[in-house]
C-alpha cells in the first residue's frame, strides 16, 4: 500500500523532554489516530512534521519525497489545531476571501457547501460562534483548498458528542476515494476506534506501538487472573500488566493463543483506551 506520509526516526530535544526516534507511516486512503497522554509528544510530533518546529534528526517524506515545505506543500496539507487562526472580528465569508488569496487550489463552491453542511452563517462574526462552530469553520477552511493530507491536533476535543459525530463523518467522506489521508491526534479514543484505520501510540516521546486498529481490536487481549496464574504467565508474552484490587490485568498481543495456553484465565478483548492505560499506568515485564 502506497504511503502518503512516512516518518522515520524523527527526534527533537528540549530541556526536560525528548522526542526520540518516532517512526510511523500513513497509507493513502486511511486515517491514522495519534494517541498518548498529555505531554507525551503528540503535538511536538505534528509540529515537527509540519516544519513549525525544527527537527534535530530524522526524515519526513510525503508521497515518497522528502518534504521541502514549498508552496505546494502548503496547498497539499490541511491543518487544524485546537485554536482558531482568524481574527475573531472576521466573518466566515471574509475568512473565505482571505483563504482564497492564500491558496491557489481554493474552491469557493466547496467552501460554501461546507458552511451550509456545518450550519455556519456567512455573515456572523467569529467571536459570536461557539467553540464547536469555530472548529467547524477551521475544518471547512482546511478542506476547501483541497489538501491531500489533513492533520488535526486535538481539534475535536472540545466538541459535544453529536457535533463530534458529524465531524467524524466528514473525515470518513474525505478518505472515501482512497486518495486522501488523515492524521488525527485525540485523547478521545472512542472517536479513533470509530474511524481510524491505524493507531500510533506515543508515550514519553517514544512510539510504543503503531498498528492497524483491527490488530489491536481483534488480536490483542487482556488476561484477567489471580496472583498464582500471573506468576505462571510467560514474561515474553506480557506487553504490559497492572495489579488491581483482586486480580492482575495482563496485555498480550495474541488473545487466542493466550486463551488456549491459560485455560483457567479470562481473556478479554482490549480497547484502545485499556491498551493505553496498561502501558502508561502498568508495568512491563521485558
C-alpha positions in Angstrom: 0.0 0.0 0.0 1.4 3.4 -1.0 2.2 5.7 1.9 1.1 9.3 1.7 3.3 10.2 4.7 6.4 8.4 6.1 8.1 9.5 9.3 11.5 7.9 10.1 13.4 8.3 13.3 12.1 11.8 14.0 13.8 13.4 17.0 13.5 16.7 18.8 15.3 17.6 22.1 14.1 20.1 24.6 15.2 20.8 28.2 13.2 18.2 30.1 11.6 16.5 27.2 12.9 14.4 24.2 11.1 13.2 21.2 13.1 10.1 20.2 13.2 8.1 17.0 9.5 8.5 16.2 8.6 6.4 13.1 5.3 5.6 11.5 3.6 5.6 8.1 0.2 6.7 6.9 -1.0 4.7 3.8 -3.0 6.5 1.2 -6.7 6.5 1.8 -6.5 5.8 5.6 -7.0 7.6 8.9 -4.2 7.5 11.4 -5.0 8.1 15.1 -2.3 9.5 17.3 -2.9 8.7 21.0 -1.0 9.3 24.2 -1.4 11.2 27.5 -1.0 14.9 27.7 2.7 15.8 27.3 3.5 12.5 25.6 4.8 14.2 22.4 1.8 14.2 20.0 1.8 17.9 19.3 5.6 18.1 19.1 5.4 15.3 16.5 2.8 17.1 14.4 4.6 20.4 14.6 7.9 18.8 13.7 6.3 17.0 10.7 4.9 20.4 9.6 8.2 22.2 10.0 6.8 24.5 12.6 9.4 23.1 14.9 12.9 22.3 13.5 13.7 18.6 13.9 17.1 17.6 15.3 17.2 14.4 13.2 15.0 12.1 11.1 13.2 12.2 7.8 9.7 13.1 6.8 8.5 12.0 3.3 5.3 13.0 1.5 4.4 10.8 -1.5 7.8 9.2 -1.3 9.7 12.5 -1.5 11.3 14.3 1.5 9.3 17.3 2.4 10.7 20.7 1.3 8.0 22.9 2.8 7.3 24.5 -0.5 4.2 26.5 -1.6 2.7 23.2 -2.9 3.3 21.6 0.5 1.0 24.3 2.0 -1.6 23.5 -0.6 -1.5 19.8 -0.2 -1.7 19.6 3.6 -4.7 20.9 5.6 -4.1 21.6 9.2 -6.4 22.2 12.2 -5.2 22.9 15.7 -7.2 23.3 18.9 -7.5 27.0 18.4 -8.7 29.4 15.6 -6.2 31.2 13.4 -8.5 34.0 12.2 -9.2 37.4 13.8 -12.5 37.0 15.7 -14.0 40.1 14.2 -14.0 38.4 10.8 -17.0 36.5 9.4 -16.8 33.1 7.7 -17.4 34.9 4.4 -14.4 37.2 5.0 -12.3 34.2 6.2 -13.1 32.5 2.9 -12.0 35.6 0.9 -8.7 35.7 2.8 -8.1 32.0 2.3 -8.9 32.4 -1.5 -5.9 34.7 -1.7 -3.7 32.3 0.2 -4.4 29.1 -1.7 -4.3 28.7 -5.4 -6.4 25.5 -5.1 -9.1 27.3 -3.1 -12.6 26.1 -4.1 -15.2 28.8 -3.2 -18.2 26.5 -4.0 -16.8 23.7 -1.9 -16.3 26.1 1.0 -19.9 27.3 0.7 -21.1 23.8 0.8 -19.2 23.1 4.0 -20.6 26.2 5.6 -24.1 25.0 4.8 -23.3 21.5 5.9 -21.9 22.8 9.2 -24.7 25.3 9.7 -22.3 28.3 9.7 -23.8 31.7 8.9 -21.6 33.5 6.4 -22.0 37.0 8.0 -21.8 36.1 11.7 -18.7 37.3 13.4 -16.4 34.5 14.5 -16.3 35.9 18.1 -20.0 35.1 18.4 -19.5 31.4 17.5 -19.3 28.6 20.0 -16.1 26.6 20.3 -17.6 23.8 18.2 -18.7 26.1 15.4 -15.2 27.7 15.4 -13.7 24.3 15.0 -16.1 23.5 12.1 -15.1 26.7 10.4 -11.4 25.8 10.7 -12.1 22.3 9.2 -14.2 23.9 6.4 -11.2 26.2 5.5 -8.7 23.3 5.8 -10.7 21.1 3.4 -11.6 23.8 0.9 -8.1 24.2 -0.5 -8.3 20.5 -1.5 -5.4 19.1 0.5 -4.2 15.5 0.1 -3.5 15.1 3.8 -5.5 16.5 6.6 -3.7 16.9 10.0 -5.7 17.6 13.2 -4.2 18.2 16.6 -6.8 17.7 19.3 -9.2 19.7 17.0 -12.3 17.9 18.2 -11.6 17.6 21.9 -13.9 20.4 22.9 -16.9 19.3 20.9 -20.1 17.7 22.2 -20.7 14.0 21.1 -23.3 14.9 18.4 -21.0 17.6 16.9 -18.0 15.2 17.0 -20.0 12.5 15.3 -20.9 15.0 12.4 -17.2 15.9 12.0 -16.0 12.3 12.0 -18.4 11.6 9.1 -16.7 14.4 7.2 -13.3 12.8 7.7 -14.6 9.4 6.5 -16.0 11.1 3.4 -12.6 12.8 2.8 -10.8 9.5 2.6 -13.5 7.6 0.8 -11.8 7.9 -2.7 -8.6 6.3 -1.2 -6.5 9.2 -2.5 -6.6 11.3 0.7 -5.5 10.6 4.3 -6.0 12.0 7.8 -3.7 12.2 10.8 -5.9 12.8 13.9 -4.4 13.4 17.3 -7.0 12.9 20.0 -7.4 11.8 23.6 -10.9 10.7 22.9 -10.1 7.1 21.9 -13.7 6.2 21.2 -13.6 8.5 18.2 -10.5 6.9 16.9 -12.0 3.4 17.4 -14.8 4.5 15.2 -12.9 5.9 12.2 -9.2 5.2 12.4 -7.5 2.5 10.3 -4.3 2.7 12.2 -3.3 3.7 15.7 0.1 5.2 16.7 0.7 5.4 20.5 3.3 7.9 21.8 4.4 7.7 25.4 7.2 9.9 26.9 8.4 10.9 23.4 8.6 7.4 22.0 6.4 5.3 19.8 5.1 2.4 21.9 3.2 0.8 19.1 1.9 1.7 15.6 -0.6 -0.9 14.4 -3.7 -1.3 12.4 -6.8 -0.8 14.6 -8.1 -4.2 13.6 -4.9 -5.8 15.0 -5.5 -4.1 18.3 -9.2 -4.8 18.4 -9.2 -8.4 17.2 -5.7 -9.8 18.2 -4.7 -8.0 21.3 -6.2 -9.2 24.6 -6.2 -8.8 28.3 -5.7 -11.8 30.6 -7.6 -11.4 33.9 -6.2 -13.6 36.6 -5.1 -14.1 40.1 -1.6 -14.0 41.5 -0.9 -17.7 41.1 -1.7 -17.8 37.4 0.0 -14.4 36.9 3.3 -16.0 38.2 2.9 -18.7 35.5 2.5 -16.4 32.5 5.5 -16.3 30.2 7.1 -12.9 30.7 8.0 -12.8 27.0 4.2 -12.7 26.2 3.5 -9.8 28.5 3.3 -6.4 26.8 2.2 -4.7 30.0 0.5 -5.6 33.2 -1.3 -4.0 36.1 -2.2 -5.2 39.6 -5.7 -4.2 40.6 -7.7 -4.8 43.8 -8.3 -8.6 43.3 -6.6 -9.5 40.1 -3.9 -8.8 37.5 -4.6 -7.4 34.0 -2.0 -8.6 31.5 -1.9 -7.2 28.0 -0.9 -9.8 25.3 -0.6 -9.5 21.5 -2.4 -12.7 20.8 -5.6 -13.3 22.8 -6.5 -16.6 21.1 -3.1 -18.1 21.9 -3.4 -16.9 25.5 -6.8 -18.4 25.8 -5.6 -21.8 24.6 -2.5 -21.7 26.8 -4.0 -20.3 30.0 -7.3 -22.2 30.1 -8.2 -21.1 33.7 -7.9 -17.4 32.9 -10.4 -15.0 31.5 -9.1 -13.4 28.3 -11.0 -10.3 27.1 -10.6 -8.2 24.0 -8.7 -5.0 24.6 -10.0 -1.5 23.8 -7.6 1.2 22.7 -8.2 3.0 26.0 -7.3 -0.1 28.0 -4.1 -0.7 26.0 -3.0 2.9 26.6 -3.8 2.8 30.3 -1.9 -0.5 30.8 1.2 0.9 29.1 1.0 4.2 31.0 0.0 3.1 34.4 1.1 -0.5 34.4 4.5 -2.2 34.3 6.4 -4.0 31.5 7.8 -7.5 32.1 10.5 -7.2 29.5 
